[in-house]
Amino acid sequence: MSIRDQILTYLYLKKRDPNAPLNTNIRLMHGMNRISIFIFLIAIIVMIVRLFRH
């Protein structure tokens, strides 16, 4: 699975592979990654808005 596919899966833009192994540790890791990506995207949006307001 490529990095692009992984990000699309985190952002719910692509369905998860049904054959992929899934246990508690993997679910927690993917949850933290998903939160990190969302916060990063929000920060980028805030920085762009602040850039254009000044």
C-alpha distance matrix in Angstrom:
0.0 3.8 6.7 8.3 6.3 6.7 10.3 11.0 10.4 12.6 15.1 15.3 14.7 12.1 12.4 10.6 9.4 12.9 12.2 10.2 13.0 14.8 17.8 19.9 18.5 14.9 16.4 18.6 16.1 14.0 17.5 18.6 15.6 16.3 20.0 19.5 17.7 20.5 23.2 21.9 21.9 25.4 26.6 25.7 27.5 30.5 30.7 30.7 33.4 35.5 35.2 36.6 39.3 41.0
3.8 0.0 3.8 5.4 5.2 6.3 8.8 10.0 10.6 12.5 14.5 15.4 14.4 12.5 13.9 12.8 12.4 16.1 15.8 13.7 16.3 17.7 20.4 22.0 20.3 16.8 18.1 19.8 16.9 14.8 18.0 18.5 15.1 15.9 19.3 18.2 16.1 19.1 21.5 19.8 19.7 23.4 24.3 23.0 25.0 28.0 27.9 27.8 30.6 32.7 32.2 33.6 36.4 38.0
6.7 3.8 0.0 3.8 5.4 5.0 6.2 8.6 9.8 10.5 12.4 14.2 13.6 12.6 14.5 13.4 14.0 17.7 17.8 15.3 17.4 18.1 20.3 21.3 19.3 16.0 17.1 18.1 15.0 12.9 15.8 15.8 12.2 13.1 16.3 14.8 12.6 15.8 18.0 16.1 16.2 19.9 20.7 19.4 21.6 24.5 24.4 24.5 27.3 29.2 28.8 30.4 33.1 34.6
8.3 5.4 3.8 0.0 3.8 5.4 5.2 6.2 8.6 9.9 10.7 12.4 10.9 10.3 12.9 12.9 14.1 17.8 18.6 16.6 19.1 19.7 22.2 23.2 21.6 18.2 18.6 19.8 17.1 14.4 16.8 17.2 13.5 13.3 16.5 15.4 12.5 15.1 17.7 15.8 15.1 18.7 20.0 18.3 20.0 23.2 23.3 22.8 25.6 27.8 27.4 28.6 31.3 33.1
6.3 5.2 5.4 3.8 0.0 3.8 5.5 5.1 6.1 8.6 9.9 10.5 9.2 7.5 9.5 9.3 10.3 14.1 15.1 13.3 16.2 16.8 19.8 21.1 20.0 16.3 16.6 18.5 16.2 13.1 15.7 16.9 13.6 13.1 16.7 16.4 13.7 15.9 19.0 17.7 17.0 20.4 22.1 20.9 22.2 25.4 25.9 25.5 28.0 30.4 30.3 31.3 33.9 35.9
6.7 6.3 5.0 5.4 3.8 0.0 3.8 5.5 5.1 6.2 8.7 9.9 10.0 8.7 10.1 8.8 10.2 13.8 14.6 12.1 14.2 14.4 16.9 17.9 16.5 13.0 13.3 14.8 12.4 9.5 12.2 13.3 10.0 10.0 13.6 13.4 11.2 13.8 16.7 15.7 15.6 18.9 20.4 19.8 21.4 24.3 24.9 25.1 27.4 29.6 29.7 31.1 33.5 35.4
10.3 8.8 6.2 5.2 5.5 3.8 0.0 3.8 5.3 5.0 6.2 8.6 8.6 8.8 11.2 10.9 13.2 16.6 17.9 15.5 17.5 17.0 19.2 19.5 18.2 14.9 14.6 15.5 13.2 10.1 11.9 12.5 9.0 8.2 11.5 11.0 8.2 10.5 13.5 12.4 11.9 15.2 16.9 16.1 17.6 20.5 21.2 21.3 23.6 25.8 26.1 27.4 29.7 31.7
11.0 10.0 8.6 6.2 5.1 5.5 3.8 0.0 3.8 5.5 5.2 6.2 5.0 5.4 8.4 9.4 11.9 15.3 17.2 15.5 18.0 17.6 20.2 20.8 20.1 16.7 15.8 17.4 15.6 12.1 13.5 14.9 11.9 10.1 13.4 13.7 10.7 11.9 15.4 14.7 13.3 16.4 18.6 17.7 18.4 21.6 22.7 22.3 24.2 26.9 27.2 28.0 30.3 32.7
10.4 10.6 9.8 8.6 6.1 5.1 5.3 3.8 0.0 3.8 5.4 5.1 5.8 4.8 6.1 6.0 9.1 12.1 14.2 12.3 14.6 14.0 16.7 17.5 17.1 13.7 12.6 14.6 13.3 9.6 11.2 13.4 10.9 9.1 12.7 13.8 11.5 12.7 16.2 16.2 15.3 18.0 20.4 20.0 20.8 23.7 25.1 25.1 26.8 29.4 30.0 30.9 33.0 35.4
12.6 12.5 10.5 9.9 8.6 6.2 5.0 5.5 3.8 0.0 3.8 5.4 7.6 8.1 9.3 8.8 12.0 14.6 16.6 14.2 15.7 14.3 16.2 16.2 15.6 12.5 11.1 12.2 10.9 7.2 8.1 9.9 7.5 5.3 8.9 10.1 8.2 9.3 12.7 13.0 12.6 15.0 17.4 17.5 18.4 21.0 22.5 22.9 24.6 26.8 27.8 29.0 30.7 33.1
15.1 14.5 12.4 10.7 9.9 8.7 6.2 5.2 5.4 3.8 0.0 3.8 5.5 7.7 9.9 10.8 14.2 16.8 19.3 17.3 19.1 17.7 19.6 19.4 19.1 16.2 14.3 15.2 14.3 10.7 10.6 12.2 10.0 6.9 9.6 11.0 8.2 8.1 11.9 12.3 10.9 13.1 15.9 15.8 16.0 18.8 20.6 20.6 22.0 24.6 25.6 26.4 28.1 30.7
15.3 15.4 14.2 12.4 10.5 9.9 8.6 6.2 5.1 5.4 3.8 0.0 3.8 5.5 6.9 8.5 12.2 14.3 17.3 16.0 18.0 16.6 18.9 19.1 19.4 16.4 14.3 15.9 15.6 11.8 11.8 14.3 12.6 9.5 12.3 14.2 11.9 11.5 15.3 16.1 14.5 16.3 19.4 19.4 19.2 22.1 24.1 23.9 25.0 27.8 28.8 29.4 31.1 33.8
14.7 14.4 13.6 10.9 9.2 10.0 8.6 5.0 5.8 7.6 5.5 3.8 0.0 3.8 6.9 9.5 12.7 15.3 18.1 17.2 19.8 19.0 21.7 22.3 22.4 19.1 17.4 19.2 18.4 14.6 15.1 17.3 15.0 12.2 15.0 16.3 13.4 13.2 17.0 17.1 15.0 17.2 20.2 19.5 19.2 22.4 24.2 23.4 24.7 27.8 28.4 28.6 30.7 33.5
12.1 12.5 12.6 10.3 7.5 8.7 8.8 5.4 4.8 8.1 7.7 5.5 3.8 0.0 3.8 6.5 9.2 11.9 14.6 14.0 17.0 16.7 19.8 21.0 21.2 17.7 16.4 18.8 17.9 14.2 15.5 17.9 15.5 13.3 16.7 17.9 15.2 15.8 19.5 19.5 17.8 20.4 23.1 22.4 22.5 25.7 27.2 26.6 28.1 31.1 31.6 32.0 34.1 36.8
12.4 13.9 14.5 12.9 9.5 10.1 11.2 8.4 6.1 9.3 9.9 6.9 6.9 3.8 0.0 3.8 6.5 8.5 11.6 11.5 14.4 14.2 17.5 19.0 19.7 16.3 14.8 17.8 17.4 13.8 15.2 18.1 16.3 14.3 17.7 19.4 17.3 17.8 21.5 21.8 20.6 22.9 25.7 25.3 25.5 28.6 30.2 29.9 31.3 34.1 34.8 35.3 37.3 40.0
10.6 12.8 13.4 12.9 9.3 8.8 10.9 9.4 6.0 8.8 10.8 8.5 9.5 6.5 3.8 0.0 3.8 6.1 8.8 8.0 10.7 10.6 13.9 15.7 16.4 12.9 11.9 15.1 14.7 11.4 13.3 16.3 14.7 13.3 16.9 18.5 16.9 18.0 21.4 21.8 21.2 23.6 26.1 26.0 26.7 29.5 31.0 31.0 32.6 35.2 36.0 36.8 38.8 41.3
9.4 12.4 14.0 14.1 10.3 10.2 13.2 11.9 9.1 12.0 14.2 12.2 12.7 9.2 6.5 3.8 0.0 3.8 5.5 5.5 9.0 10.1 13.9 16.4 17.0 13.4 13.4 16.8 16.2 13.4 15.9 18.7 17.0 16.4 20.0 21.3 19.8 21.3 24.6 24.7 24.3 26.9 29.2 29.0 29.8 32.7 34.0 34.0 35.9 38.4 38.9 39.9 42.0 44.4
12.9 16.1 17.7 17.8 14.1 13.8 16.6 15.3 12.1 14.6 16.8 14.3 15.3 11.9 8.5 6.1 3.8 0.0 3.8 5.6 8.3 9.3 12.9 15.8 17.1 14.0 13.7 17.4 17.5 15.1 17.2 20.3 19.3 18.5 21.9 23.6 22.5 23.7 27.0 27.5 27.1 29.5 31.9 32.0 32.7 35.5 37.0 37.1 38.7 41.3 42.0 42.9 44.9 47.3
12.2 15.8 17.8 18.6 15.1 14.6 17.9 17.2 14.2 16.6 19.3 17.3 18.1 14.6 11.6 8.8 5.5 3.8 0.0 3.8 6.4 8.9 12.5 15.9 16.7 13.8 14.5 18.1 17.9 16.0 18.7 21.5 20.3 20.2 23.7 25.0 24.1 25.7 28.8 29.1 29.1 31.6 33.8 33.7 34.8 37.6 38.8 39.1 40.9 43.3 43.9 45.0 47.1 49.4
10.2 13.7 15.3 16.6 13.3 12.1 15.5 15.5 12.3 14.2 17.3 16.0 17.2 14.0 11.5 8.0 5.5 5.6 3.8 0.0 3.8 6.3 9.9 13.2 13.5 10.3 11.4 14.9 14.3 12.7 15.6 18.1 17.0 17.3 20.7 21.8 21.1 23.1 25.9 26.1 26.4 29.1 30.9 31.1 32.4 35.0 36.1 36.6 38.6 40.7 41.3 42.7 44.7 46.8
13.0 16.3 17.4 19.1 16.2 14.2 17.5 18.0 14.6 15.7 19.1 18.0 19.8 17.0 14.4 10.7 9.0 8.3 6.4 3.8 0.0 3.8 6.7 10.3 10.7 8.3 9.9 13.2 13.0 12.4 15.1 17.5 17.0 17.8 20.8 21.9 22.0 23.9 26.4 26.9 27.7 30.0 31.7 32.3 33.8 36.0 37.2 38.1 40.0 41.9 42.7 44.3 46.1 48.1
14.8 17.7 18.1 19.7 16.8 14.4 17.0 17.6 14.0 14.3 17.7 16.6 19.0 16.7 14.2 10.6 10.1 9.3 8.9 6.3 3.8 0.0 3.8 7.0 8.2 6.1 6.6 10.1 10.8 10.2 12.3 14.9 15.1 15.7 18.4 19.9 20.3 21.9 24.2 25.2 26.1 28.1 29.9 30.8 32.2 34.2 35.6 36.7 38.3 40.1 41.3 42.9 44.4 46.5
17.8 20.4 20.3 22.2 19.8 16.9 19.2 20.2 16.7 16.2 19.6 18.9 21.7 19.8 17.5 13.9 13.9 12.9 12.5 9.9 6.7 3.8 0.0 3.8 5.6 5.4 6.2 8.7 10.1 10.7 12.2 14.5 15.5 16.4 18.5 20.1 21.2 22.6 24.5 25.8 27.1 28.8 30.4 31.7 33.2 34.8 36.3 37.7 39.2 40.8 42.1 43.9 45.3 47.2
19.9 22.0 21.3 23.2 21.1 17.9 19.5 20.8 17.5 16.2 19.4 19.1 22.3 21.0 19.0 15.7 16.4 15.8 15.9 13.2 10.3 7.0 3.8 0.0 3.8 5.5 5.1 6.1 8.6 9.9 10.4 12.3 14.2 15.2 16.6 18.4 20.0 21.2 22.6 24.3 25.8 27.1 28.6 30.3 31.8 33.1 34.6 36.4 37.7 39.0 40.6 42.5 43.6 45.5
18.5 20.3 19.3 21.6 20.0 16.5 18.2 20.1 17.1 15.6 19.1 19.4 22.4 21.2 19.7 16.4 17.0 17.1 16.7 13.5 10.7 8.2 5.6 3.8 0.0 3.8 5.5 5.2 6.1 8.6 9.8 10.7 12.3 14.1 15.5 16.5 18.4 20.1 21.3 22.5 24.4 25.9 27.0 28.6 30.5 31.7 32.9 34.8 36.4 37.5 38.9 41.0 42.2 43.9
14.9 16.8 16.0 18.2 16.3 13.0 14.9 16.7 13.7 12.5 16.2 16.4 19.1 17.7 16.3 12.9 13.4 14.0 13.8 10.3 8.3 6.1 5.4 5.5 3.8 0.0 3.8 5.5 5.0 6.1 8.5 9.9 10.4 12.1 14.3 15.2 16.4 18.3 20.0 20.9 22.4 24.3 25.6 26.8 28.6 30.2 31.4 32.9 34.7 36.1 37.2 39.2 40.7 42.4
16.4 18.1 17.1 18.6 16.6 13.3 14.6 15.8 12.6 11.1 14.3 14.3 17.4 16.4 14.8 11.9 13.4 13.7 14.5 11.4 9.9 6.6 6.2 5.1 5.5 3.8 0.0 3.8 5.5 5.2 6.1 8.7 9.9 10.4 12.3 14.2 15.3 16.5 18.4 19.9 21.1 22.6 24.3 25.8 27.1 28.7 30.3 31.7 33.1 34.7 36.1 37.9 39.2 41.2
18.6 19.8 18.1 19.8 18.5 14.8 15.5 17.4 14.6 12.2 15.2 15.9 19.2 18.8 17.8 15.1 16.8 17.4 18.1 14.9 13.2 10.1 8.7 6.1 5.2 5.5 3.8 0.0 3.8 5.5 5.0 6.2 8.6 9.8 10.6 12.3 14.3 15.5 16.6 18.3 20.1 21.2 22.6 24.4 26.0 27.1 28.6 30.5 31.8 33.0 34.6 36.6 37.6 39.5
16.1 16.9 15.0 17.1 16.2 12.4 13.2 15.6 13.3 10.9 14.3 15.6 18.4 17.9 17.4 14.7 16.2 17.5 17.9 14.3 13.0 10.8 10.1 8.6 6.1 5.0 5.5 3.8 0.0 3.8 5.4 5.2 6.2 8.6 10.0 10.6 12.3 14.4 15.5 16.4 18.4 20.1 21.1 22.5 24.5 25.8 26.9 28.7 30.4 31.6 32.8 35.0 36.3 37.9
14.0 14.8 12.9 14.4 13.1 9.5 10.1 12.1 9.6 7.2 10.7 11.8 14.6 14.2 13.8 11.4 13.4 15.1 16.0 12.7 12.4 10.2 10.7 9.9 8.6 6.1 5.2 5.5 3.8 0.0 3.8 5.5 5.0 6.0 8.6 9.7 10.4 12.3 14.2 15.1 16.4 18.3 19.8 21.0 22.6 24.3 25.6 27.0 28.7 30.2 31.4 33.2 34.7 36.6
17.5 18.0 15.8 16.8 15.7 12.2 11.9 13.5 11.2 8.1 10.6 11.8 15.1 15.5 15.2 13.3 15.9 17.2 18.7 15.6 15.1 12.3 12.2 10.4 9.8 8.5 6.1 5.0 5.4 3.8 0.0 3.8 5.4 5.1 6.3 8.6 10.0 10.7 12.4 14.2 15.5 16.7 18.4 20.1 21.4 22.7 24.5 26.0 27.3 28.8 30.4 32.1 33.2 35.3
18.6 18.5 15.8 17.2 16.9 13.3 12.5 14.9 13.4 9.9 12.2 14.3 17.3 17.9 18.1 16.3 18.7 20.3 21.5 18.1 17.5 14.9 14.5 12.3 10.7 9.9 8.7 6.2 5.2 5.5 3.8 0.0 3.8 5.4 5.1 6.1 8.7 10.0 10.6 12.2 14.3 15.4 16.4 18.3 20.1 21.1 22.4 24.4 25.8 26.9 28.4 30.6 31.6 33.3
15.6 15.1 12.2 13.5 13.6 10.0 9.0 11.9 10.9 7.5 10.0 12.6 15.0 15.5 16.3 14.7 17.0 19.3 20.3 17.0 17.0 15.1 15.5 14.2 12.3 10.4 9.9 8.6 6.2 5.0 5.4 3.8 0.0 3.8 5.5 5.0 6.2 8.7 9.9 10.4 12.3 14.3 15.2 16.4 18.4 19.9 21.0 22.6 24.4 25.7 26.8 28.9 30.3 32.0
16.3 15.9 13.1 13.3 13.1 10.0 8.2 10.1 9.1 5.3 6.9 9.5 12.2 13.3 14.3 13.3 16.4 18.5 20.2 17.3 17.8 15.7 16.4 15.2 14.1 12.1 10.4 9.8 8.6 6.0 5.1 5.4 3.8 0.0 3.8 5.4 5.2 6.3 8.7 9.9 10.7 12.4 14.3 15.5 16.7 18.5 20.1 21.4 22.8 24.5 25.8 27.5 28.9 30.9
20.0 19.3 16.3 16.5 16.7 13.6 11.5 13.4 12.7 8.9 9.6 12.3 15.0 16.7 17.7 16.9 20.0 21.9 23.7 20.7 20.8 18.4 18.5 16.6 15.5 14.3 12.3 10.6 10.0 8.6 6.3 5.1 5.5 3.8 0.0 3.8 5.5 5.2 6.2 8.5 10.0 10.6 12.3 14.3 15.5 16.5 18.3 20.1 21.2 22.5 24.3 26.1 27.1 29.0
19.5 18.2 14.8 15.4 16.4 13.4 11.0 13.7 13.8 10.1 11.0 14.2 16.3 17.9 19.4 18.5 21.3 23.6 25.0 21.8 21.9 19.9 20.1 18.4 16.5 15.2 14.2 12.3 10.6 9.7 8.6 6.1 5.0 5.4 3.8 0.0 3.8 5.5 5.2 6.0 8.6 9.9 10.5 12.2 14.3 15.3 16.4 18.4 20.0 21.0 22.4 24.6 25.8 27.4
17.7 16.1 12.6 12.5 13.7 11.2 8.2 10.7 11.5 8.2 8.2 11.9 13.4 15.2 17.3 16.9 19.8 22.5 24.1 21.1 22.0 20.3 21.2 20.0 18.4 16.4 15.3 14.3 12.3 10.4 10.0 8.7 6.2 5.2 5.5 3.8 0.0 3.8 5.5 5.0 6.1 8.6 9.8 10.5 12.3 14.2 15.3 16.6 18.4 20.0 21.0 22.9 24.4 26.3
20.5 19.1 15.8 15.1 15.9 13.8 10.5 11.9 12.7 9.3 8.1 11.5 13.2 15.8 17.8 18.0 21.3 23.7 25.7 23.1 23.9 21.9 22.6 21.2 20.1 18.3 16.5 15.5 14.4 12.3 10.7 10.0 8.7 6.3 5.2 5.5 3.8 0.0 3.8 5.4 5.2 6.2 8.6 9.9 10.7 12.3 14.3 15.5 16.6 18.4 20.0 21.5 22.7 24.9
23.2 21.5 18.0 17.7 19.0 16.7 13.5 15.4 16.2 12.7 11.9 15.3 17.0 19.5 21.5 21.4 24.6 27.0 28.8 25.9 26.4 24.2 24.5 22.6 21.3 20.0 18.4 16.6 15.5 14.2 12.4 10.6 9.9 8.7 6.2 5.2 5.5 3.8 0.0 3.8 5.5 5.1 6.1 8.6 9.9 10.5 12.2 14.3 15.3 16.4 18.2 20.2 21.0 22.9
21.9 19.8 16.1 15.8 17.7 15.7 12.4 14.7 16.2 13.0 12.3 16.1 17.1 19.5 21.8 21.8 24.7 27.5 29.1 26.1 26.9 25.2 25.8 24.3 22.5 20.9 19.9 18.3 16.4 15.1 14.2 12.2 10.4 9.9 8.5 6.0 5.0 5.4 3.8 0.0 3.8 5.5 5.1 6.2 8.7 9.9 10.5 12.4 14.3 15.4 16.4 18.6 20.1 21.6
21.9 19.7 16.2 15.1 17.0 15.6 11.9 13.3 15.3 12.6 10.9 14.5 15.0 17.8 20.6 21.2 24.3 27.1 29.1 26.4 27.7 26.1 27.1 25.8 24.4 22.4 21.1 20.1 18.4 16.4 15.5 14.3 12.3 10.7 10.0 8.6 6.1 5.2 5.5 3.8 0.0 3.8 5.4 5.1 6.2 8.7 9.9 10.7 12.4 14.3 15.3 16.8 18.5 20.5
25.4 23.4 19.9 18.7 20.4 18.9 15.2 16.4 18.0 15.0 13.1 16.3 17.2 20.4 22.9 23.6 26.9 29.5 31.6 29.1 30.0 28.1 28.8 27.1 25.9 24.3 22.6 21.2 20.1 18.3 16.7 15.4 14.3 12.4 10.6 9.9 8.6 6.2 5.1 5.5 3.8 0.0 3.8 5.5 5.1 6.2 8.6 10.0 10.6 12.3 14.2 15.6 16.5 18.8
26.6 24.3 20.7 20.0 22.1 20.4 16.9 18.6 20.4 17.4 15.9 19.4 20.2 23.1 25.7 26.1 29.2 31.9 33.8 30.9 31.7 29.9 30.4 28.6 27.0 25.6 24.3 22.6 21.1 19.8 18.4 16.4 15.2 14.3 12.3 10.5 9.8 8.6 6.1 5.1 5.4 3.8 0.0 3.8 5.4 5.1 6.1 8.6 9.9 10.5 12.2 14.4 15.3 16.9
25.7 23.0 19.4 18.3 20.9 19.8 16.1 17.7 20.0 17.5 15.8 19.4 19.5 22.4 25.3 26.0 29.0 32.0 33.7 31.1 32.3 30.8 31.7 30.3 28.6 26.8 25.8 24.4 22.5 21.0 20.1 18.3 16.4 15.5 14.3 12.2 10.5 9.9 8.6 6.2 5.1 5.5 3.8 0.0 3.8 5.5 5.1 6.2 8.7 9.9 10.5 12.5 14.3 15.9
27.5 25.0 21.6 20.0 22.2 21.4 17.6 18.4 20.8 18.4 16.0 19.2 19.2 22.5 25.5 26.7 29.8 32.7 34.8 32.4 33.8 32.2 33.2 31.8 30.5 28.6 27.1 26.0 24.5 22.6 21.4 20.1 18.4 16.7 15.5 14.3 12.3 10.7 9.9 8.7 6.2 5.1 5.4 3.8 0.0 3.8 5.5 5.2 6.2 8.6 9.8 10.8 12.3 14.7
30.5 28.0 24.5 23.2 25.4 24.3 20.5 21.6 23.7 21.0 18.8 22.1 22.4 25.7 28.6 29.5 32.7 35.5 37.6 35.0 36.0 34.2 34.8 33.1 31.7 30.2 28.7 27.1 25.8 24.3 22.7 21.1 19.9 18.5 16.5 15.3 14.2 12.3 10.5 9.9 8.7 6.2 5.1 5.5 3.8 0.0 3.8 5.5 5.1 6.1 8.5 10.1 10.6 12.6
30.7 27.9 24.4 23.3 25.9 24.9 21.2 22.7 25.1 22.5 20.6 24.1 24.2 27.2 30.2 31.0 34.0 37.0 38.8 36.1 37.2 35.6 36.3 34.6 32.9 31.4 30.3 28.6 26.9 25.6 24.5 22.4 21.0 20.1 18.3 16.4 15.3 14.3 12.2 10.5 9.9 8.6 6.1 5.1 5.5 3.8 0.0 3.8 5.5 5.1 6.1 8.8 10.0 11.1
30.7 27.8 24.5 22.8 25.5 25.1 21.3 22.3 25.1 22.9 20.6 23.9 23.4 26.6 29.9 31.0 34.0 37.1 39.1 36.6 38.1 36.7 37.7 36.4 34.8 32.9 31.7 30.5 28.7 27.0 26.0 24.4 22.6 21.4 20.1 18.4 16.6 15.5 14.3 12.4 10.7 10.0 8.6 6.2 5.2 5.5 3.8 0.0 3.8 5.5 5.0 6.3 8.7 10.4
33.4 30.6 27.3 25.6 28.0 27.4 23.6 24.2 26.8 24.6 22.0 25.0 24.7 28.1 31.3 32.6 35.9 38.7 40.9 38.6 40.0 38.3 39.2 37.7 36.4 34.7 33.1 31.8 30.4 28.7 27.3 25.8 24.4 22.8 21.2 20.0 18.4 16.6 15.3 14.3 12.4 10.6 9.9 8.7 6.2 5.1 5.5 3.8 0.0 3.8 5.4 5.4 6.2 8.9
35.5 32.7 29.2 27.8 30.4 29.6 25.8 26.9 29.4 26.8 24.6 27.8 27.8 31.1 34.1 35.2 38.4 41.3 43.3 40.7 41.9 40.1 40.8 39.0 37.5 36.1 34.7 33.0 31.6 30.2 28.8 26.9 25.7 24.5 22.5 21.0 20.0 18.4 16.4 15.4 14.3 12.3 10.5 9.9 8.6 6.1 5.1 5.5 3.8 0.0 3.8 5.5 5.1 6.5
35.2 32.2 28.8 27.4 30.3 29.7 26.1 27.2 30.0 27.8 25.6 28.8 28.4 31.6 34.8 36.0 38.9 42.0 43.9 41.3 42.7 41.3 42.1 40.6 38.9 37.2 36.1 34.6 32.8 31.4 30.4 28.4 26.8 25.8 24.3 22.4 21.0 20.0 18.2 16.4 15.3 14.2 12.2 10.5 9.8 8.5 6.1 5.0 5.4 3.8 0.0 3.8 5.6 5.8
36.6 33.6 30.4 28.6 31.3 31.1 27.4 28.0 30.9 29.0 26.4 29.4 28.6 32.0 35.3 36.8 39.9 42.9 45.0 42.7 44.3 42.9 43.9 42.5 41.0 39.2 37.9 36.6 35.0 33.2 32.1 30.6 28.9 27.5 26.1 24.6 22.9 21.5 20.2 18.6 16.8 15.6 14.4 12.5 10.8 10.1 8.8 6.3 5.4 5.5 3.8 0.0 3.8 5.5
39.3 36.4 33.1 31.3 33.9 33.5 29.7 30.3 33.0 30.7 28.1 31.1 30.7 34.1 37.3 38.8 42.0 44.9 47.1 44.7 46.1 44.4 45.3 43.6 42.2 40.7 39.2 37.6 36.3 34.7 33.2 31.6 30.3 28.9 27.1 25.8 24.4 22.7 21.0 20.1 18.5 16.5 15.3 14.3 12.3 10.6 10.0 8.7 6.2 5.1 5.6 3.8 0.0 3.8
41.0 38.0 34.6 33.1 35.9 35.4 31.7 32.7 35.4 33.1 30.7 33.8 33.5 36.8 40.0 41.3 44.4 47.3 49.4 46.8 48.1 46.5 47.2 45.5 43.9 42.4 41.2 39.5 37.9 36.6 35.3 33.3 32.0 30.9 29.0 27.4 26.3 24.9 22.9 21.6 20.5 18.8 16.9 15.9 14.7 12.6 11.1 10.4 8.9 6.5 5.8 5.5 3.8 0.0
